[in-house]
Each structure stands twice: as structure tokens, then as C-alpha cells.
Amino acid sequence: MIIPVRCFSCGKVIASDYVKFGEESKKIRNETGHEPTGEEKSKILDDLHVDRYCCRRMILSNADLIDEVISYS
Ligand SMILES: [Zn+2]
């Protein structure tokens, strides 16, 4: 729903990297007209120095649903 501030497994702060990941993904979407491929996502995470797979799964598997859920509160 909301990206957790820290990785559940190792405790690295990942929330700020998630924002940058979203910006880079949006940039690729606007330039190429398609969703970023797995390789492009991998390169973004490498550039952000998100190296551990526990942190990468936190960013890649997050579904941003807060805007949809907040209307029911
Ligand atoms: Zn981690």
C-alpha cells in the first residue's frame, strides 16, 4: 500500500529509493511509450545502489494503492 520506510529483512532505508525508482520508470515510460522492461528496472536499481535482493523485492513488489483505499476511510 505505502512503501515501507525500511527493508523488512535487512533494515536498509528504501523509501527514498522508491521515489527515485518511480521517477526513472516514468521517464522511461514517457520516452519509449512502454512500461520499463525487467532489464531497465534492474539497471535503475543498480544505479540507485539497491544491491540486495531483499531490498529489490521491496521496491519491485510494492503496489501503490493508497490513493484508491483512502476514499473508503
Ligand atoms: Zn534489504
N, CA, C, O and the ligand as a Tripos MOL2 file, in Angstrom:
@<TRIPOS>MOLECULE
protein
  293   291    74     0     0
PROTEIN
NO_CHARGES

@<TRIPOS>ATOM
      1 N           0.8390   -1.1900    0.0000 N.3       1 MET1
      2 CA          0.0000    0.0000    0.0000 C.3       1 MET1
      3 C           0.8770    1.2440    0.0000 C.2       1 MET1
      4 O           0.9520    1.9450   -1.0090 O.2       1 MET1
      5 N           1.5340    1.5240    1.1070 N.am      2 ILE2
      6 CA          2.5470    2.5810    1.1430 C.3       2 ILE2
      7 C           3.8880    1.8740    1.2560 C.2       2 ILE2
      8 O           4.0090    0.8800    1.9720 O.2       2 ILE2
      9 N           4.9000    2.3850    0.5500 N.am      3 ILE3
     10 CA          6.2060    1.7220    0.6180 C.3       3 ILE3
     11 C           6.7270    1.8190    2.0530 C.2       3 ILE3
     12 O           6.7560    2.9090    2.6240 O.2       3 ILE3
     13 N           7.1380    0.6990    2.6360 N.am      4 PRO4
     14 CA          7.7250    0.7540    3.9730 C.3       4 PRO4
     15 C           9.0220    1.5720    3.9510 C.2       4 PRO4
     16 O           9.7420    1.5670    2.9530 O.2       4 PRO4
     17 N           9.3140    2.2640    5.0400 N.am      5 VAL5
     18 CA         10.4990    3.1150    5.0760 C.3       5 VAL5
     19 C          11.7600    2.2550    4.9820 C.2       5 VAL5
     20 O          12.7080    2.6080    4.2800 O.2       5 VAL5
     21 N          11.7650    1.1310    5.6900 N.am      6 ARG6
     22 CA         12.9550    0.2790    5.6990 C.3       6 ARG6
     23 C          12.6360   -1.0950    5.1340 C.2       6 ARG6
     24 O          11.4930   -1.5510    5.1700 O.2       6 ARG6
     25 N          13.6620   -1.7390    4.6160 N.am      7 CYS7
     26 CA         13.5340   -3.1130    4.1430 C.3       7 CYS7
     27 C          13.1940   -4.0150    5.3300 C.2       7 CYS7
     28 O          13.8120   -3.8980    6.3890 O.2       7 CYS7
     29 N          12.2160   -4.9160    5.1650 N.am      8 PHE8
     30 CA         11.8040   -5.7910    6.2630 C.3       8 PHE8
     31 C          12.9260   -6.7290    6.6870 C.2       8 PHE8
     32 O          13.0170   -7.0780    7.8640 O.2       8 PHE8
     33 N          13.7700   -7.1390    5.7730 N.am      9 SER9
     34 CA         14.7830   -8.1460    6.0750 C.3       9 SER9
     35 C          16.0690   -7.5560    6.6360 C.2       9 SER9
     36 O          16.5720   -8.0320    7.6540 O.2       9 SER9
     37 N          16.6110   -6.5210    5.9840 N.am     10 CYS10
     38 CA         17.9350   -6.0370    6.3910 C.3      10 CYS10
     39 C          17.8880   -4.6570    7.0520 C.2      10 CYS10
     40 O          18.8700   -4.2580    7.6780 O.2      10 CYS10
     41 N          16.7890   -3.9220    6.9350 N.am     11 GLY11
     42 CA         16.6830   -2.6430    7.6150 C.3      11 GLY11
     43 C          17.2140   -1.4550    6.8490 C.2      11 GLY11
     44 O          17.2200   -0.3430    7.3790 O.2      11 GLY11
     45 N          17.6620   -1.6480    5.6160 N.am     12 LYS12
     46 CA         18.1560   -0.5190    4.8120 C.3      12 LYS12
     47 C          16.9880    0.4140    4.4770 C.2      12 LYS12
     48 O          15.8850   -0.0460    4.1820 O.2      12 LYS12
     49 N          17.2360    1.7180    4.5240 N.am     13 VAL13
     50 CA         16.2080    2.6900    4.1650 C.3      13 VAL13
     51 C          15.9830    2.6220    2.6580 C.2      13 VAL13
     52 O          16.9110    2.8410    1.8790 O.2      13 VAL13
     53 N          14.7510    2.3180    2.2470 N.am     14 ILE14
     54 CA         14.4640    2.1510    0.8260 C.3      14 ILE14
     55 C          13.3840    3.0980    0.3220 C.2      14 ILE14
     56 O          13.1700    3.1870   -0.8870 O.2      14 ILE14
     57 N          12.6950    3.8080    1.2150 N.am     15 ALA15
     58 CA         11.5700    4.6510    0.7940 C.3      15 ALA15
     59 C          12.0330    5.7450   -0.1680 C.2      15 ALA15
     60 O          11.3430    6.0480   -1.1410 O.2      15 ALA15
     61 N          13.1970    6.3370    0.1010 N.am     16 SER16
     62 CA         13.6850    7.3940   -0.7840 C.3      16 SER16
     63 C          14.0820    6.8220   -2.1410 C.2      16 SER16
     64 O          13.9310    7.4900   -3.1640 O.2      16 SER16
     65 N          14.5880    5.5890   -2.1540 N.am     17 ASP17
     66 CA         14.9430    4.9540   -3.4230 C.3      17 ASP17
     67 C          13.6990    4.6280   -4.2310 C.2      17 ASP17
     68 O          13.7340    4.6350   -5.4610 O.2      17 ASP17
     69 N          12.5940    4.3420   -3.5400 N.am     18 TYR18
     70 CA         11.3560    4.0260   -4.2500 C.3      18 TYR18
     71 C          10.8660    5.2370   -5.0430 C.2      18 TYR18
     72 O          10.3880    5.0970   -6.1680 O.2      18 TYR18
     73 N          10.9900    6.4300   -4.4480 N.am     19 VAL19
     74 CA         10.5860    7.6570   -5.1400 C.3      19 VAL19
     75 C          11.4290    7.8420   -6.3980 C.2      19 VAL19
     76 O          10.8980    8.1390   -7.4680 O.2      19 VAL19
     77 N          12.7480    7.6660   -6.2660 N.am     20 LYS20
     78 CA         13.6350    7.8230   -7.4280 C.3      20 LYS20
     79 C          13.3520    6.7520   -8.4750 C.2      20 LYS20
     80 O          13.3880    7.0240   -9.6750 O.2      20 LYS20
     81 N          13.0700    5.5380   -8.0190 N.am     21 PHE21
     82 CA         12.7270    4.4520   -8.9490 C.3      21 PHE21
     83 C          11.4770    4.8140   -9.7450 C.2      21 PHE21
     84 O          11.4240    4.5890  -10.9540 O.2      21 PHE21
     85 N          10.4650    5.3790   -9.0670 N.am     22 GLY22
     86 CA          9.2420    5.7930   -9.7490 C.3      22 GLY22
     87 C           9.5040    6.8800  -10.7720 C.2      22 GLY22
     88 O           8.9320    6.8580  -11.8610 O.2      22 GLY22
     89 N          10.3620    7.8280  -10.4340 N.am     23 GLU23
     90 CA         10.6760    8.9200  -11.3730 C.3      23 GLU23
     91 C          11.3870    8.3850  -12.6050 C.2      23 GLU23
     92 O          11.0610    8.7700  -13.7280 O.2      23 GLU23
     93 N          12.3600    7.4950  -12.4020 N.am     24 GLU24
     94 CA         13.0990    6.9280  -13.5400 C.3      24 GLU24
     95 C          12.1930    6.0570  -14.4020 C.2      24 GLU24
     96 O          12.3110    6.0660  -15.6270 O.2      24 GLU24
     97 N          11.2870    5.3020  -13.7730 N.am     25 SER25
     98 CA         10.3540    4.4730  -14.5300 C.3      25 SER25
     99 C           9.4330    5.3440  -15.3700 C.2      25 SER25
    100 O           9.1370    5.0240  -16.5220 O.2      25 SER25
    101 N           8.9840    6.4490  -14.7810 N.am     26 LYS26
    102 CA          8.1000    7.3630  -15.5000 C.3      26 LYS26
    103 C           8.8300    7.9750  -16.6960 C.2      26 LYS26
    104 O           8.2500    8.1640  -17.7650 O.2      26 LYS26
    105 N          10.1180    8.2830  -16.4920 N.am     27 LYS27
    106 CA         10.9170    8.8570  -17.5710 C.3      27 LYS27
    107 C          11.0190    7.8710  -18.7360 C.2      27 LYS27
    108 O          10.8580    8.2620  -19.8920 O.2      27 LYS27
    109 N          11.2830    6.5990  -18.4430 N.am     28 ILE28
    110 CA         11.3620    5.5710  -19.4870 C.3      28 ILE28
    111 C          10.0080    5.4220  -20.1780 C.2      28 ILE28
    112 O           9.9390    5.2890  -21.4000 O.2      28 ILE28
    113 N           8.9220    5.4460  -19.3810 N.am     29 ARG29
    114 CA          7.5830    5.3170  -19.9460 C.3      29 ARG29
    115 C           7.3020    6.4570  -20.9430 C.2      29 ARG29
    116 O           6.7440    6.2280  -22.0160 O.2      29 ARG29
    117 N           7.6910    7.6720  -20.5770 N.am     30 ASN30
    118 CA          7.4460    8.8280  -21.4510 C.3      30 ASN30
    119 C           8.3250    8.7970  -22.6960 C.2      30 ASN30
    120 O           7.8780    9.1760  -23.7790 O.2      30 ASN30
    121 N           9.5780    8.3470  -22.5510 N.am     31 GLU31
    122 CA         10.4960    8.3580  -23.6880 C.3      31 GLU31
    123 C          10.2030    7.2410  -24.6850 C.2      31 GLU31
    124 O          10.2510    7.4530  -25.8960 O.2      31 GLU31
    125 N           9.8990    6.0550  -24.1690 N.am     32 THR32
    126 CA          9.7460    4.9070  -25.0570 C.3      32 THR32
    127 C           8.2940    4.5610  -25.3430 C.2      32 THR32
    128 O           8.0110    3.9050  -26.3450 O.2      32 THR32
    129 N           7.3660    4.9830  -24.4940 N.am     33 GLY33
    130 CA          5.9580    4.6750  -24.7150 C.3      33 GLY33
    131 C           5.5340    3.3070  -24.2280 C.2      33 GLY33
    132 O           4.4020    2.8930  -24.4800 O.2      33 GLY33
    133 N           6.4150    2.5840  -23.5300 N.am     34 HIS34
    134 CA          6.0300    1.2930  -22.9510 C.3      34 HIS34
    135 C           6.5240    1.2150  -21.5140 C.2      34 HIS34
    136 O           7.3540    2.0110  -21.0760 O.2      34 HIS34
    137 N           5.9900    0.2310  -20.7900 N.am     35 GLU35
    138 CA          6.4260    0.0230  -19.4120 C.3      35 GLU35
    139 C           7.8960   -0.3940  -19.4070 C.2      35 GLU35
    140 O           8.3470   -1.0710  -20.3310 O.2      35 GLU35
    141 N           8.6420    0.0000  -18.3840 N.am     36 PRO36
    142 CA         10.0420   -0.4280  -18.3190 C.3      36 PRO36
    143 C          10.1520   -1.9500  -18.2830 C.2      36 PRO36
    144 O           9.4000   -2.6220  -17.5780 O.2      36 PRO36
    145 N          11.0870   -2.4760  -19.0440 N.am     37 THR37
    146 CA         11.2980   -3.9200  -19.0580 C.3      37 THR37
    147 C          12.0440   -4.3320  -17.7890 C.2      37 THR37
    148 O          12.4960   -3.4840  -17.0190 O.2      37 THR37
    149 N          12.1630   -5.6210  -17.5850 N.am     38 GLY38
    150 CA         12.8800   -6.1210  -16.4280 C.3      38 GLY38
    151 C          14.3240   -5.6610  -16.3940 C.2      38 GLY38
    152 O          14.8600   -5.3300  -15.3360 O.2      38 GLY38
    153 N          14.9510   -5.6440  -17.5730 N.am     39 GLU39
    154 CA         16.3470   -5.2020  -17.6360 C.3      39 GLU39
    155 C          16.4700   -3.7240  -17.2940 C.2      39 GLU39
    156 O          17.4170   -3.3150  -16.6220 O.2      39 GLU39
    157 N          15.5080   -2.9180  -17.7570 N.am     40 GLU40
    158 CA         15.5470   -1.4870  -17.4530 C.3      40 GLU40
    159 C          15.3310   -1.2490  -15.9630 C.2      40 GLU40
    160 O          15.9920   -0.4040  -15.3610 O.2      40 GLU40
    161 N          14.3960   -2.0020  -15.3690 N.am     41 LYS41
    162 CA         14.1680   -1.8810  -13.9260 C.3      41 LYS41
    163 C          15.4140   -2.2950  -13.1540 C.2      41 LYS41
    164 O          15.7850   -1.6630  -12.1640 O.2      41 LYS41
    165 N          16.0540   -3.3620  -13.6190 N.am     42 SER42
    166 CA         17.2730   -3.8320  -12.9660 C.3      42 SER42
    167 C          18.3660   -2.7720  -13.0250 C.2      42 SER42
    168 O          19.0860   -2.5600  -12.0490 O.2      42 SER42
    169 N          18.4890   -2.1080  -14.1720 N.am     43 LYS43
    170 CA         19.5070   -1.0730  -14.3190 C.3      43 LYS43
    171 C          19.2150    0.1140  -13.4010 C.2      43 LYS43
    172 O          20.1370    0.6810  -12.8140 O.2      43 LYS43
    173 N          17.9340    0.4950  -13.2720 N.am     44 ILE44
    174 CA         17.5710    1.5990  -12.3750 C.3      44 ILE44
    175 C          17.9920    1.2510  -10.9430 C.2      44 ILE44
    176 O          18.5830    2.0740  -10.2440 O.2      44 ILE44
    177 N          17.6810    0.0250  -10.5160 N.am     45 LEU45
    178 CA         18.0180   -0.3750   -9.1440 C.3      45 LEU45
    179 C          19.5290   -0.4510   -8.9540 C.2      45 LEU45
    180 O          20.0340   -0.1130   -7.8840 O.2      45 LEU45
    181 N          20.2570   -0.8900   -9.9820 N.am     46 ASP46
    182 CA         21.7180   -0.9210   -9.8860 C.3      46 ASP46
    183 C          22.2650    0.4980   -9.7440 C.2      46 ASP46
    184 O          23.1730    0.7440   -8.9510 O.2      46 ASP46
    185 N          21.7030    1.4310  -10.5230 N.am     47 ASP47
    186 CA         22.1670    2.8200  -10.4630 C.3      47 ASP47
    187 C          21.8760    3.4450   -9.0970 C.2      47 ASP47
    188 O          22.6180    4.3120   -8.6340 O.2      47 ASP47
    189 N          20.7900    2.9990   -8.4550 N.am     48 LEU48
    190 CA         20.4300    3.5180   -7.1200 C.3      48 LEU48
    191 C          21.2000    2.8030   -6.0110 C.2      48 LEU48
    192 O          21.0390    3.1270   -4.8340 O.2      48 LEU48
    193 N          22.0380    1.8280   -6.3850 N.am     49 HIS49
    194 CA         22.8150    1.0310   -5.4350 C.3      49 HIS49
    195 C          21.9270    0.2330   -4.4840 C.2      49 HIS49
    196 O          22.2540    0.0390   -3.3140 O.2      49 HIS49
    197 N          20.7980   -0.2220   -5.0200 N.am     50 VAL50
    198 CA         19.9610   -1.1760   -4.2810 C.3      50 VAL50
    199 C          20.4140   -2.5510   -4.7450 C.2      50 VAL50
    200 O          19.9100   -3.0790   -5.7360 O.2      50 VAL50
    201 N          21.3790   -3.1330   -4.0160 N.am     51 ASP51
    202 CA         22.0520   -4.3310   -4.4920 C.3      51 ASP51
    203 C          21.4540   -5.6220   -3.9480 C.2      51 ASP51
    204 O          21.4060   -6.6250   -4.6600 O.2      51 ASP51
    205 N          20.9950   -5.6130   -2.6940 N.am     52 ARG52
    206 CA         20.4980   -6.8630   -2.0960 C.3      52 ARG52
    207 C          19.1200   -7.2060   -2.6600 C.2      52 ARG52
    208 O          18.2970   -6.3220   -2.8990 O.2      52 ARG52
    209 N          18.8850   -8.4940   -2.8670 N.am     53 TYR53
    210 CA         17.5950   -8.8650   -3.4580 C.3      53 TYR53
    211 C          16.4480   -8.6810   -2.4950 C.2      53 TYR53
    212 O          15.3000   -8.5810   -2.9270 O.2      53 TYR53
    213 N          16.7270   -8.6310   -1.1680 N.am     54 CYS54
    214 CA         15.6380   -8.3650   -0.2280 C.3      54 CYS54
    215 C          15.1200   -6.9360   -0.4150 C.2      54 CYS54
    216 O          13.9160   -6.6960   -0.3300 O.2      54 CYS54
    217 N          16.0220   -5.9910   -0.6690 N.am     55 CYS55
    218 CA         15.6200   -4.5970   -0.8760 C.3      55 CYS55
    219 C          14.9730   -4.4280   -2.2480 C.2      55 CYS55
    220 O          14.0190   -3.6650   -2.4030 O.2      55 CYS55
    221 N          15.4950   -5.1390   -3.2350 N.am     56 ARG56
    222 CA         14.9430   -5.0230   -4.5920 C.3      56 ARG56
    223 C          13.5060   -5.5230   -4.6250 C.2      56 ARG56
    224 O          12.6550   -4.9280   -5.2860 O.2      56 ARG56
    225 N          13.2320   -6.6120   -3.9150 N.am     57 ARG57
    226 CA         11.8550   -7.1310   -3.9200 C.3      57 ARG57
    227 C          10.9090   -6.1620   -3.2240 C.2      57 ARG57
    228 O           9.7350   -6.0930   -3.5870 O.2      57 ARG57
    229 N          11.3930   -5.4000   -2.2180 N.am     58 MET58
    230 CA         10.5310   -4.4220   -1.5440 C.3      58 MET58
    231 C          10.0430   -3.3780   -2.5390 C.2      58 MET58
    232 O           8.8730   -2.9950   -2.5270 O.2      58 MET58
    233 N          10.9500   -2.9190   -3.4020 N.am     59 ILE59
    234 CA         10.6060   -1.8670   -4.3620 C.3      59 ILE59
    235 C           9.7940   -2.4500   -5.5200 C.2      59 ILE59
    236 O           8.7920   -1.8650   -5.9310 O.2      59 ILE59
    237 N          10.2210   -3.5980   -6.0450 N.am     60 LEU60
    238 CA          9.5620   -4.1500   -7.2340 C.3      60 LEU60
    239 C           8.1770   -4.7040   -6.9340 C.2      60 LEU60
    240 O           7.3100   -4.6920   -7.8070 O.2      60 LEU60
    241 N           7.9510   -5.1910   -5.7170 N.am     61 SER61
    242 CA          6.6820   -5.8450   -5.4220 C.3      61 SER61
    243 C           5.6700   -4.9220   -4.7690 C.2      61 SER61
    244 O           4.5540   -5.3500   -4.4750 O.2      61 SER61
    245 N           6.0340   -3.6500   -4.5290 N.am     62 ASN62
    246 CA          5.0910   -2.7500   -3.8870 C.3      62 ASN62
    247 C           4.0160   -2.3000   -4.8800 C.2      62 ASN62
    248 O           4.3220   -1.8980   -6.0020 O.2      62 ASN62
    249 N           2.7530   -2.3740   -4.4490 N.am     63 ALA63
    250 CA          1.6380   -1.8650   -5.2560 C.3      63 ALA63
    251 C           1.1200   -0.5990   -4.5880 C.2      63 ALA63
    252 O           0.6720   -0.6350   -3.4420 O.2      63 ALA63
    253 N           1.1820    0.5100   -5.2990 N.am     64 ASP64
    254 CA          0.8030    1.8000   -4.7330 C.3      64 ASP64
    255 C          -0.7130    1.9580   -4.7560 C.2      64 ASP64
    256 O          -1.2730    2.4310   -5.7460 O.2      64 ASP64
    257 N          -1.3820    1.5650   -3.6700 N.am     65 LEU65
    258 CA         -2.8470    1.5560   -3.6480 C.3      65 LEU65
    259 C          -3.4370    2.6160   -2.7340 C.2      65 LEU65
    260 O          -4.6590    2.6890   -2.6060 O.2      65 LEU65
    261 N          -2.6210    3.4320   -2.1000 N.am     66 ILE66
    262 CA         -3.1290    4.3420   -1.0770 C.3      66 ILE66
    263 C          -4.1590    5.3040   -1.6350 C.2      66 ILE66
    264 O          -5.1340    5.6130   -0.9500 O.2      66 ILE66
    265 N          -3.9770    5.7900   -2.8570 N.am     67 ASP67
    266 CA         -4.9330    6.7490   -3.4300 C.3      67 ASP67
    267 C          -6.3080    6.1150   -3.6440 C.2      67 ASP67
    268 O          -7.3270    6.7990   -3.5580 O.2      67 ASP67
    269 N          -6.3370    4.8060   -3.9250 N.am     68 GLU68
    270 CA         -7.6200    4.1220   -4.1240 C.3      68 GLU68
    271 C          -8.2580    3.7730   -2.7920 C.2      68 GLU68
    272 O          -9.4810    3.8300   -2.6700 O.2      68 GLU68
    273 N          -7.4610    3.4120   -1.7850 N.am     69 VAL69
    274 CA         -8.0050    2.9770   -0.4990 C.3      69 VAL69
    275 C          -8.4730    4.1720    0.3240 C.2      69 VAL69
    276 O          -9.4190    4.0470    1.1010 O.2      69 VAL69
    277 N          -7.8390    5.3080    0.1700 N.am     70 ILE70
    278 CA         -8.1240    6.4460    1.0410 C.3      70 ILE70
    279 C          -9.5510    6.9640    0.8590 C.2      70 ILE70
    280 O         -10.0910    7.5920    1.7700 O.2      70 ILE70
    281 N         -10.1670    6.7180   -0.2880 N.am     71 SER71
    282 CA        -11.5240    7.2050   -0.4870 C.3      71 SER71
    283 C         -12.5380    6.4140    0.3430 C.2      71 SER71
    284 O         -13.6780    6.8550    0.4840 O.2      71 SER71
    285 N         -12.1550    5.2550    0.8970 N.am     72 TYR72
    286 CA        -13.0620    4.4540    1.7060 C.3      72 TYR72
    287 C         -12.8740    4.6810    3.1890 C.2      72 TYR72
    288 O         -13.5550    4.0380    3.9880 O.2      72 TYR72
    289 N         -11.9920    5.5560    3.5860 N.am     73 SER73
    290 CA        -11.7660    5.7670    5.0150 C.3      73 SER73
    291 C         -12.6160    6.8970    5.5520 C.2      73 SER73
    292 O         -12.5490    7.2090    6.7410 O.2      73 SER73
    293 ZN         17.1130   -5.4450    2.3230 Zn       74 ZN74
@<TRIPOS>BOND
     1     1     2 1
     2     2     3 1
     3     3     4 2
     4     3     5 am
     5     5     6 1
     6     6     7 1
     7     7     8 2
     8     7     9 am
     9     9    10 1
    10    10    11 1
    11    11    12 2
    12    11    13 am
    13    13    14 1
    14    14    15 1
    15    15    16 2
    16    15    17 am
    17    17    18 1
    18    18    19 1
    19    19    20 2
    20    19    21 am
    21    21    22 1
    22    22    23 1
    23    23    24 2
    24    23    25 am
    25    25    26 1
    26    26    27 1
    27    27    28 2
    28    27    29 am
    29    29    30 1
    30    30    31 1
    31    31    32 2
    32    31    33 am
    33    33    34 1
    34    34    35 1
    35    35    36 2
    36    35    37 am
    37    37    38 1
    38    38    39 1
    39    39    40 2
    40    39    41 am
    41    41    42 1
    42    42    43 1
    43    43    44 2
    44    43    45 am
    45    45    46 1
    46    46    47 1
    47    47    48 2
    48    47    49 am
    49    49    50 1
    50    50    51 1
    51    51    52 2
    52    51    53 am
    53    53    54 1
    54    54    55 1
    55    55    56 2
    56    55    57 am
    57    57    58 1
    58    58    59 1
    59    59    60 2
    60    59    61 am
    61    61    62 1
    62    62    63 1
    63    63    64 2
    64    63    65 am
    65    65    66 1
    66    66    67 1
    67    67    68 2
    68    67    69 am
    69    69    70 1
    70    70    71 1
    71    71    72 2
    72    71    73 am
    73    73    74 1
    74    74    75 1
    75    75    76 2
    76    75    77 am
    77    77    78 1
    78    78    79 1
    79    79    80 2
    80    79    81 am
    81    81    82 1
    82    82    83 1
    83    83    84 2
    84    83    85 am
    85    85    86 1
    86    86    87 1
    87    87    88 2
    88    87    89 am
    89    89    90 1
    90    90    91 1
    91    91    92 2
    92    91    93 am
    93    93    94 1
    94    94    95 1
    95    95    96 2
    96    95    97 am
    97    97    98 1
    98    98    99 1
    99    99   100 2
   100    99   101 am
   101   101   102 1
   102   102   103 1
   103   103   104 2
   104   103   105 am
   105   105   106 1
   106   106   107 1
   107   107   108 2
   108   107   109 am
   109   109   110 1
   110   110   111 1
   111   111   112 2
   112   111   113 am
   113   113   114 1
   114   114   115 1
   115   115   116 2
   116   115   117 am
   117   117   118 1
   118   118   119 1
   119   119   120 2
   120   119   121 am
   121   121   122 1
   122   122   123 1
   123   123   124 2
   124   123   125 am
   125   125   126 1
   126   126   127 1
   127   127   128 2
   128   127   129 am
   129   129   130 1
   130   130   131 1
   131   131   132 2
   132   131   133 am
   133   133   134 1
   134   134   135 1
   135   135   136 2
   136   135   137 am
   137   137   138 1
   138   138   139 1
   139   139   140 2
   140   139   141 am
   141   141   142 1
   142   142   143 1
   143   143   144 2
   144   143   145 am
   145   145   146 1
   146   146   147 1
   147   147   148 2
   148   147   149 am
   149   149   150 1
   150   150   151 1
   151   151   152 2
   152   151   153 am
   153   153   154 1
   154   154   155 1
   155   155   156 2
   156   155   157 am
   157   157   158 1
   158   158   159 1
   159   159   160 2
   160   159   161 am
   161   161   162 1
   162   162   163 1
   163   163   164 2
   164   163   165 am
   165   165   166 1
   166   166   167 1
   167   167   168 2
   168   167   169 am
   169   169   170 1
   170   170   171 1
   171   171   172 2
   172   171   173 am
   173   173   174 1
   174   174   175 1
   175   175   176 2
   176   175   177 am
   177   177   178 1
   178   178   179 1
   179   179   180 2
   180   179   181 am
   181   181   182 1
   182   182   183 1
   183   183   184 2
   184   183   185 am
   185   185   186 1
   186   186   187 1
   187   187   188 2
   188   187   189 am
   189   189   190 1
   190   190   191 1
   191   191   192 2
   192   191   193 am
   193   193   194 1
   194   194   195 1
   195   195   196 2
   196   195   197 am
   197   197   198 1
   198   198   199 1
   199   199   200 2
   200   199   201 am
   201   201   202 1
   202   202   203 1
   203   203   204 2
   204   203   205 am
   205   205   206 1
   206   206   207 1
   207   207   208 2
   208   207   209 am
   209   209   210 1
   210   210   211 1
   211   211   212 2
   212   211   213 am
   213   213   214 1
   214   214   215 1
   215   215   216 2
   216   215   217 am
   217   217   218 1
   218   218   219 1
   219   219   220 2
   220   219   221 am
   221   221   222 1
   222   222   223 1
   223   223   224 2
   224   223   225 am
   225   225   226 1
   226   226   227 1
   227   227   228 2
   228   227   229 am
   229   229   230 1
   230   230   231 1
   231   231   232 2
   232   231   233 am
   233   233   234 1
   234   234   235 1
   235   235   236 2
   236   235   237 am
   237   237   238 1
   238   238   239 1
   239   239   240 2
   240   239   241 am
   241   241   242 1
   242   242   243 1
   243   243   244 2
   244   243   245 am
   245   245   246 1
   246   246   247 1
   247   247   248 2
   248   247   249 am
   249   249   250 1
   250   250   251 1
   251   251   252 2
   252   251   253 am
   253   253   254 1
   254   254   255 1
   255   255   256 2
   256   255   257 am
   257   257   258 1
   258   258   259 1
   259   259   260 2
   260   259   261 am
   261   261   262 1
   262   262   263 1
   263   263   264 2
   264   263   265 am
   265   265   266 1
   266   266   267 1
   267   267   268 2
   268   267   269 am
   269   269   270 1
   270   270   271 1
   271   271   272 2
   272   271   273 am
   273   273   274 1
   274   274   275 1
   275   275   276 2
   276   275   277 am
   277   277   278 1
   278   278   279 1
   279   279   280 2
   280   279   281 am
   281   281   282 1
   282   282   283 1
   283   283   284 2
   284   283   285 am
   285   285   286 1
   286   286   287 1
   287   287   288 2
   288   287   289 am
   289   289   290 1
   290   290   291 1
   291   291   292 2
@<TRIPOS>SUBSTRUCTURE
     1 MET1         2 RESIDUE 1 A MET
     2 ILE2         6 RESIDUE 1 A ILE
     3 ILE3        10 RESIDUE 1 A ILE
     4 PRO4        14 RESIDUE 1 A PRO
     5 VAL5        18 RESIDUE 1 A VAL
     6 ARG6        22 RESIDUE 1 A ARG
     7 CYS7        26 RESIDUE 1 A CYS
     8 PHE8        30 RESIDUE 1 A PHE
     9 SER9        34 RESIDUE 1 A SER
    10 CYS10       38 RESIDUE 1 A CYS
    11 GLY11       42 RESIDUE 1 A GLY
    12 LYS12       46 RESIDUE 1 A LYS
    13 VAL13       50 RESIDUE 1 A VAL
    14 ILE14       54 RESIDUE 1 A ILE
    15 ALA15       58 RESIDUE 1 A ALA
    16 SER16       62 RESIDUE 1 A SER
    17 ASP17       66 RESIDUE 1 A ASP
    18 TYR18       70 RESIDUE 1 A TYR
    19 VAL19       74 RESIDUE 1 A VAL
    20 LYS20       78 RESIDUE 1 A LYS
    21 PHE21       82 RESIDUE 1 A PHE
    22 GLY22       86 RESIDUE 1 A GLY
    23 GLU23       90 RESIDUE 1 A GLU
    24 GLU24       94 RESIDUE 1 A GLU
    25 SER25       98 RESIDUE 1 A SER
    26 LYS26      102 RESIDUE 1 A LYS
    27 LYS27      106 RESIDUE 1 A LYS
    28 ILE28      110 RESIDUE 1 A ILE
    29 ARG29      114 RESIDUE 1 A ARG
    30 ASN30      118 RESIDUE 1 A ASN
    31 GLU31      122 RESIDUE 1 A GLU
    32 THR32      126 RESIDUE 1 A THR
    33 GLY33      130 RESIDUE 1 A GLY
    34 HIS34      134 RESIDUE 1 A HIS
    35 GLU35      138 RESIDUE 1 A GLU
    36 PRO36      142 RESIDUE 1 A PRO
    37 THR37      146 RESIDUE 1 A THR
    38 GLY38      150 RESIDUE 1 A GLY
    39 GLU39      154 RESIDUE 1 A GLU
    40 GLU40      158 RESIDUE 1 A GLU
    41 LYS41      162 RESIDUE 1 A LYS
    42 SER42      166 RESIDUE 1 A SER
    43 LYS43      170 RESIDUE 1 A LYS
    44 ILE44      174 RESIDUE 1 A ILE
    45 LEU45      178 RESIDUE 1 A LEU
    46 ASP46      182 RESIDUE 1 A ASP
    47 ASP47      186 RESIDUE 1 A ASP
    48 LEU48      190 RESIDUE 1 A LEU
    49 HIS49      194 RESIDUE 1 A HIS
    50 VAL50      198 RESIDUE 1 A VAL
    51 ASP51      202 RESIDUE 1 A ASP
    52 ARG52      206 RESIDUE 1 A ARG
    53 TYR53      210 RESIDUE 1 A TYR
    54 CYS54      214 RESIDUE 1 A CYS
    55 CYS55      218 RESIDUE 1 A CYS
    56 ARG56      222 RESIDUE 1 A ARG
    57 ARG57      226 RESIDUE 1 A ARG
    58 MET58      230 RESIDUE 1 A MET
    59 ILE59      234 RESIDUE 1 A ILE
    60 LEU60      238 RESIDUE 1 A LEU
    61 SER61      242 RESIDUE 1 A SER
    62 ASN62      246 RESIDUE 1 A ASN
    63 ALA63      250 RESIDUE 1 A ALA
    64 ASP64      254 RESIDUE 1 A ASP
    65 LEU65      258 RESIDUE 1 A LEU
    66 ILE66      262 RESIDUE 1 A ILE
    67 ASP67      266 RESIDUE 1 A ASP
    68 GLU68      270 RESIDUE 1 A GLU
    69 VAL69      274 RESIDUE 1 A VAL
    70 ILE70      278 RESIDUE 1 A ILE
    71 SER71      282 RESIDUE 1 A SER
    72 TYR72      286 RESIDUE 1 A TYR
    73 SER73      290 RESIDUE 1 A SER
    74 ZN74       293 GROUP 0 **** ****
